[in-house]
Amino acid sequence: MKLELFKRAVESAAAGRPAALVTNLISGLQSLVQESDFEGNLNPDESLIGAARQALADDRSALVETSAGKVFIEVFNPPLRLMVVGAVHIAQPLARMAALTGYAVTVIDPRSAFASTERFPGVELSAEWPDEAMARLKPNRRTAVVTLTHDPKVDDPALIAALRSHAFYIGALGSKKTHTARLKRLAEEGFKDTDFARIHGPVGVDIGAISPAEIAVSILAQITATLRADRSKSRQAA
């Protein structure tokens, strides 16, 4: 293994950029795949690049057969993160469920009475205002952001910060009427229809959810569908 390529793959993931280290197990030749970049001493075959991107979408390393022999694709994805704005009842089951599916969860709420360790054991808590917290946490392409407070003073700064980031998922709790008013406020901040298309509002898959736990299930299902969209498309096309 070329240490320099391995080091760069690790650094890329730490910086929030997915990377795949591709190694021919017969020749030992290696290349690094980062988004549209393919560098190293392997032939930049389109099928190999496609396999590397599929492994990144599947979030797991893979062994593939090629005309040049077996190739191992080692995935270096940044960790999944979920930033929940609002330490409300829905946030409690959502934090637990998200942790079980591999997310590092941060619950953000300047109202410290809500964001307590008693209500959220083992969860990272932030009593900062959402825009301050997100400036520190820096949402990236492996980050989901969900706002739950219904309070524009709390939710809007979080949505503004999320829209200015590379977060792969942005969701906002509230009725259609609430969401329409929300988009009007965001328009006044200079955001456009292309930005609004990134916000899932009302948040969650429509499963007729009523209880906080059911709503949490619907939210996590929608986050998962967004995260795995590329994988779903490739399976449908196969």
Beta strands, then each sheet from edge to edge (+ up, - down):
strand 1: 19-24
strand 2: 30-34
strand 3: 37-40
strand 4: 62-66
strand 5: 69-76
strand 6: 81-85
strand 7: 104-108
strand 8: 124-126
strand 9: 143-147
strand 10: 169-172
strand 11: 199-200
sheet 1: 3+ 2- 1+ 5- 4+
sheet 2: 8+ 7+ 6+ 9+ 10+ 11+
end
